[in-house]
Amino acid sequence: MRIGLVGVDGSIHIKRWSGWLRKHGHEVTMLSLTPHRDDSRDYDSWVCVRPRSGKLGPVYTALALRKKVQEINFDLVHGHYLTGGGWYASMSGAKHIIVSAWGSDIYFDTKDFLKRQCVRYALRHSDVVLGDSDHILREVKKFAPRADARKVIFGIDTELFKPNPIRHDKFRFLSIRATASIYNPQTIISAFEEANLDAELWLFKPSAGSFDVYDYVKARPELDKKVIWLDKKPYDKMPELYNSVDVGVSIPSWDSSSTAVNECMACGVPVIVSNIPQNHEWVDMDRGVFTLIDASSLAEKMALVHGTVMTYMSANARKKVVQDGDFGSEMAKAERIYQEVLDGEA
């Protein structure tokens, strides 16, 4: 197949998606909505569709994409993220269109009137909509009841992400998501402080808008001694990081199926996660612990796992991901959907 992917080419999810397709005989062009070309070799070709500014900017951008799609004559175009690549893909005039809901496009962007209309349009003008959780597919159906919505997750390379524990003296918690407000880092910090354990808390250095969390820690010398700030890690170094800790923590207020949570579990590291529907698709009492998004509740759960032998949780966490979240199996599923669309069966 000749496939066009529309989105942000720096995304590790899109690069992995493209890399798998190319290894399995398909020709992939990245239709990038970012002007800086990533130096990845995961695409056969790369085309920049520079987003235009101004009120009519999205229209001009869509027309520019439409021209590129006509020139290259793809078998299908796949847009990632409904209010970005998904909407532009649905406007592209391609013969066949697939879009993917990523999470915040459905859960957050739809609160805005104009973005909600973009989401509806993308869903209603696509052959198939992909989502990575049962919950997000139910939300898709609320906006487009007749949409052909299928579950395909980004998947985990379970040969790369596997248990290989690195010995360490202190018990370690890892906040496995970015230190950004959407992932409630202040709640994690406050809970760790309240639990007052003989342990370390590892977090990624904060993104813009979350430096108050860093300042909070630095203003408390005893807490500061226990908090380790991490630089962003390249994808192939993440297994080493997960294997260096004892428990992963992820407590967003809303989410899709979290690749980071699944990577952590695939390494045999149990997780503490927020009690939201998507997490129940991966975590139960044999694979991790649920918490309210509340410092006292999370402190209680941290203290619980700190004093627990978690061997059974570790084994069950990995088993679940290998069984239901293997990257190769999920991509083979996506390839079958592509073929169904081309054959007119979807």
C-alpha positions as CSV (number, residue, x, y, z in Angstrom):
1,M,0.0,0.0,0.0
2,R,1.0,3.6,-0.5
3,I,0.1,5.3,2.8
4,G,0.2,8.9,3.9
5,L,0.5,9.6,7.7
6,V,-0.7,13.1,8.7
7,G,0.5,14.5,12.1
8,V,3.6,15.6,13.9
9,D,6.6,13.7,12.6
10,G,8.5,13.9,15.9
11,S,6.0,11.7,17.6
12,I,7.5,8.4,18.7
13,H,4.1,6.8,18.2
14,I,3.9,7.8,14.5
15,K,7.6,6.9,13.9
16,R,7.1,3.4,15.3
17,W,3.8,3.0,13.3
18,S,5.6,4.0,10.1
19,G,8.6,1.9,10.8
20,W,6.5,-1.3,11.2
21,L,4.5,-0.6,8.1
22,R,7.7,-0.1,6.0
23,K,9.3,-3.3,7.4
24,H,6.1,-5.1,6.2
25,G,6.3,-3.9,2.6
26,H,4.3,-0.7,2.6
27,E,5.4,2.7,1.2
28,V,5.0,5.5,3.8
29,T,5.0,9.2,3.4
30,M,5.0,11.6,6.4
31,L,2.7,14.5,5.7
32,S,4.1,16.6,8.6
33,L,2.3,19.5,10.2
34,T,5.6,20.7,11.7
35,P,8.2,22.6,9.6
36,H,11.3,21.0,11.1
37,R,12.0,17.6,9.7
38,D,12.9,14.9,12.2
39,D,16.0,13.1,11.1
40,S,14.3,9.7,11.5
41,R,14.6,7.2,8.7
42,D,11.2,5.7,9.5
43,Y,9.5,7.2,6.4
44,D,10.1,6.6,2.7
45,S,9.4,10.2,2.0
46,W,8.6,13.4,4.0
47,V,6.5,16.3,3.0
48,C,5.9,19.5,5.1
49,V,2.5,21.0,5.1
50,R,3.2,24.1,7.0
51,P,0.2,25.2,9.1
52,R,-1.0,28.7,8.1
53,S,-1.8,31.4,10.7
54,G,-4.9,33.6,10.9
55,K,-8.6,32.9,10.9
56,L,-8.5,31.1,7.6
57,G,-5.2,29.4,8.3
58,P,-6.6,25.9,8.8
59,V,-8.6,26.2,5.5
60,Y,-5.4,27.1,3.6
61,T,-3.5,24.4,5.3
62,A,-6.2,21.8,4.4
63,L,-6.1,23.0,0.8
64,A,-2.3,22.6,0.7
65,L,-2.5,19.1,2.1
66,R,-5.3,18.3,-0.4
67,K,-2.9,19.3,-3.2
68,K,-0.1,17.1,-1.9
69,V,-2.5,14.1,-1.5
70,Q,-3.7,14.5,-5.1
71,E,-0.1,14.7,-6.4
72,I,1.1,11.5,-4.6
73,N,-2.2,9.5,-5.1
74,F,-2.1,7.5,-1.8
75,D,-4.1,4.3,-1.4
76,L,-5.1,5.7,2.0
77,V,-4.4,8.6,4.4
78,H,-4.2,8.1,8.1
79,G,-4.6,11.2,10.3
80,H,-3.3,11.1,13.9
81,Y,-5.0,13.2,16.6
82,L,-8.5,14.4,15.7
83,T,-8.0,18.1,16.1
84,G,-4.7,18.0,14.2
85,G,-3.8,15.3,11.6
86,G,-7.2,13.7,11.9
87,W,-9.2,16.7,10.8
88,Y,-6.7,17.6,8.0
89,A,-6.8,14.0,6.8
90,S,-10.6,14.1,6.6
91,M,-10.3,17.3,4.5
92,S,-7.7,15.8,2.2
93,G,-9.8,14.3,-0.5
94,A,-8.0,11.0,-0.2
95,K,-9.7,7.9,-1.6
96,H,-9.7,6.3,1.8
97,I,-9.3,8.0,5.2
98,I,-8.6,6.6,8.6
99,V,-8.3,8.8,11.7
100,S,-7.0,8.0,15.2
101,A,-8.3,9.5,18.5
102,W,-5.5,10.0,20.9
103,G,-7.1,11.2,24.1
104,S,-7.0,14.9,24.8
105,D,-8.6,15.5,21.4
106,I,-11.7,13.7,22.6
107,Y,-11.5,14.4,26.4
108,F,-10.3,18.0,26.3
109,D,-10.5,19.7,22.9
110,T,-14.2,18.9,22.5
111,K,-15.0,21.3,25.3
112,D,-14.2,24.1,22.8
113,F,-17.1,24.7,20.3
114,L,-15.0,25.0,17.1
115,K,-12.7,22.1,18.0
116,R,-15.7,20.0,18.8
117,Q,-17.0,20.6,15.2
118,C,-13.6,19.6,13.8
119,V,-13.8,16.3,15.8
120,R,-17.3,15.6,14.6
121,Y,-16.3,16.3,11.0
122,A,-13.2,14.1,11.2
123,L,-15.2,11.2,12.7
124,R,-18.0,11.5,10.2
125,H,-15.8,11.8,7.1
126,S,-13.5,8.8,7.7
127,D,-13.8,5.2,6.8
128,V,-12.6,3.9,10.1
129,V,-11.8,5.6,13.5
130,L,-9.1,4.0,15.6
131,G,-8.9,4.4,19.4
132,D,-6.7,2.8,22.1
133,S,-9.3,2.1,24.7
134,D,-12.9,0.9,25.0
135,H,-13.7,4.1,26.8
136,I,-12.5,6.4,24.1
137,L,-14.4,4.4,21.5
138,R,-17.6,4.9,23.5
139,E,-16.8,8.7,23.6
140,V,-16.3,8.6,19.8
141,K,-19.7,7.1,19.4
142,K,-21.3,10.0,21.3
143,F,-20.0,12.4,18.7
144,A,-20.5,10.2,15.6
145,P,-22.9,7.3,16.4
146,R,-22.5,5.7,12.9
147,A,-18.7,5.8,13.0
148,D,-16.9,2.5,12.4
149,A,-14.7,2.7,15.5
150,R,-12.1,0.0,16.2
151,K,-9.7,-0.6,19.1
152,V,-6.0,-0.6,18.2
153,I,-3.4,0.5,20.8
154,F,0.0,1.8,20.0
155,G,1.4,-1.3,21.6
156,I,4.6,-2.2,23.5
157,D,7.8,-3.8,22.1
158,T,7.8,-6.5,24.8
159,E,11.2,-7.7,23.8
160,L,12.7,-4.2,24.4
161,F,10.5,-3.5,27.5
162,K,11.1,-6.5,29.7
163,P,12.2,-7.2,33.3
164,N,15.9,-6.6,33.9
165,P,16.0,-5.2,37.4
166,I,18.9,-2.9,38.3
167,R,19.9,-3.3,41.9
168,H,19.6,-0.3,44.2
169,D,19.5,0.5,47.9
170,K,16.6,2.9,48.3
171,F,13.0,2.1,47.4
172,R,12.1,4.2,44.3
173,F,8.9,5.6,43.0
174,L,8.9,6.9,39.4
175,S,6.4,9.4,38.2
176,I,6.2,7.9,34.7
177,R,4.5,10.8,32.9
178,A,5.8,14.2,32.0
179,T,5.9,16.8,34.9
180,A,3.0,18.7,33.4
181,S,-0.3,19.9,35.0
182,I,-2.4,17.3,33.2
183,Y,-0.6,14.5,35.1
184,N,-1.1,16.1,38.6
185,P,2.6,16.3,39.6
186,Q,1.9,18.5,42.7
187,T,-0.4,15.8,44.0
188,I,2.3,13.2,43.6
189,I,4.9,15.5,45.3
190,S,2.5,16.3,48.2
191,A,1.6,12.6,48.7
192,F,5.2,11.6,48.7
193,E,6.0,14.3,51.3
194,E,3.0,13.2,53.4
195,A,3.9,9.5,53.3
196,N,7.4,10.4,54.7
197,L,8.9,7.1,53.6
198,D,12.5,6.0,53.4
199,A,12.4,6.1,49.7
200,E,13.1,8.3,46.6
201,L,10.7,9.9,44.1
202,W,12.0,10.2,40.6
203,L,10.4,12.8,38.3
204,F,11.2,14.2,34.9
205,K,12.3,17.9,34.9
206,P,9.2,20.1,34.6
207,S,7.7,21.4,31.4
208,A,6.8,25.0,31.0
209,G,4.0,25.9,33.3
210,S,5.0,23.4,36.0
211,F,8.1,25.0,37.5
212,D,6.1,25.7,40.6
213,V,6.4,22.0,41.4
214,Y,10.2,22.2,41.2
215,D,10.2,25.4,43.3
216,Y,8.0,23.6,45.9
217,V,10.5,20.8,46.3
218,K,13.5,23.1,46.4
219,A,11.9,25.1,49.2
220,R,11.8,22.0,51.4
221,P,15.3,20.7,52.1
222,E,14.2,17.4,53.6
223,L,11.9,16.7,50.6
224,D,14.6,17.9,48.2
225,K,17.0,15.2,49.4
226,K,14.6,12.5,48.4
227,V,13.5,13.8,45.0
228,I,15.5,13.0,41.9
229,W,15.0,15.1,38.7
230,L,15.5,13.3,35.4
231,D,16.3,14.6,31.9
232,K,14.1,13.3,29.1
233,K,15.2,9.9,28.0
234,P,15.4,8.6,24.4
235,Y,13.0,5.8,23.7
236,D,15.6,3.0,23.8
237,K,16.8,4.1,27.2
238,M,13.3,3.9,28.9
239,P,13.5,0.2,29.7
240,E,16.7,0.9,31.8
241,L,14.8,3.6,33.6
242,Y,11.8,1.5,34.5
243,N,14.1,-1.3,35.6
244,S,15.8,1.1,38.0
245,V,12.7,1.7,40.1
246,D,10.2,-0.3,42.2
247,V,6.8,1.3,41.5
248,G,5.5,3.6,38.7
249,V,3.0,6.4,39.4
250,S,0.5,7.8,36.9
251,I,-2.5,9.8,38.1
252,P,-3.9,11.9,35.2
253,S,-7.5,13.2,35.6
254,W,-8.3,11.7,32.2
255,D,-6.3,9.7,29.8
256,S,-6.3,7.3,26.9
257,S,-4.6,3.9,27.3
258,S,-1.2,5.0,28.5
259,T,1.7,3.7,26.6
260,A,4.0,4.8,29.4
261,V,2.0,2.8,32.0
262,N,2.1,-0.3,29.7
263,E,5.8,0.1,29.2
264,C,6.3,0.2,32.9
265,M,4.2,-2.9,33.4
266,A,5.9,-4.8,30.6
267,C,9.2,-4.3,32.6
268,G,7.5,-6.1,35.5
269,V,7.1,-2.9,37.5
270,P,3.7,-2.5,39.3
271,V,1.9,0.8,39.1
272,I,-0.2,3.2,41.1
273,V,-2.8,4.7,38.8
274,S,-5.7,7.0,39.0
275,N,-9.1,5.4,39.3
276,I,-10.4,6.3,35.7
277,P,-12.1,3.9,33.3
278,Q,-9.2,3.5,30.9
279,N,-6.8,2.3,33.6
280,H,-9.2,-0.5,34.6
281,E,-8.6,-2.0,31.1
282,W,-5.0,-2.7,32.2
283,V,-4.7,-2.6,35.9
284,D,-6.4,-4.7,38.7
285,M,-5.4,-5.6,42.2
286,D,-3.0,-8.3,40.9
287,R,-1.1,-5.8,38.7
288,G,-1.1,-2.5,40.6
289,V,-3.1,-0.2,42.9
290,F,-5.7,2.4,42.3
291,T,-5.8,5.8,44.0
292,L,-8.0,8.9,44.1
293,I,-6.4,12.0,42.7
294,D,-5.8,13.2,46.2
295,A,-2.6,13.6,48.2
296,S,-3.8,11.7,51.2
297,S,-5.2,8.8,49.2
298,L,-2.0,8.5,47.2
299,A,0.2,8.8,50.3
300,E,-1.7,5.9,51.8
301,K,-1.1,3.8,48.6
302,M,2.6,4.7,48.5
303,A,3.0,3.5,52.1
304,L,1.1,0.3,51.2
305,V,3.3,-0.7,48.3
306,H,6.4,0.4,50.1
307,G,5.8,-2.3,52.7
308,T,4.6,-5.0,50.3
309,V,6.5,-7.8,48.5
310,M,5.2,-7.3,44.9
311,T,6.6,-10.2,43.1
312,Y,3.2,-11.5,42.0
313,M,2.2,-8.0,40.9
314,S,5.3,-7.7,38.8
315,A,4.7,-11.0,36.9
316,N,1.0,-10.3,36.4
317,A,1.7,-6.7,35.1
318,R,4.0,-8.0,32.4
319,K,1.7,-10.9,31.5
320,K,-1.2,-8.6,30.8
321,V,0.8,-6.4,28.4
322,V,2.3,-9.3,26.6
323,Q,-1.2,-10.8,26.2
324,D,-3.2,-7.7,25.2
325,G,-0.7,-5.0,24.2
326,D,2.1,-6.4,22.1
327,F,3.2,-3.9,19.4
328,G,3.5,-6.4,16.6
329,S,0.0,-7.9,17.2
330,E,-1.6,-4.5,17.3
331,M,0.1,-3.3,14.1
332,A,-1.0,-6.5,12.4
333,K,-4.5,-5.7,13.4
334,A,-4.1,-2.1,12.0
335,E,-2.8,-3.6,8.7
336,R,-5.8,-5.8,8.4
337,I,-8.1,-2.8,8.9
338,Y,-6.2,-0.9,6.2
339,Q,-6.7,-3.8,3.8
340,E,-10.4,-4.0,4.7
341,V,-10.8,-0.4,3.9
342,L,-9.0,-0.8,0.5
343,D,-11.1,-3.8,-0.3
344,G,-14.3,-2.0,0.5
345,E,-15.2,-4.2,3.4
346,A,-15.1,-1.5,6.0
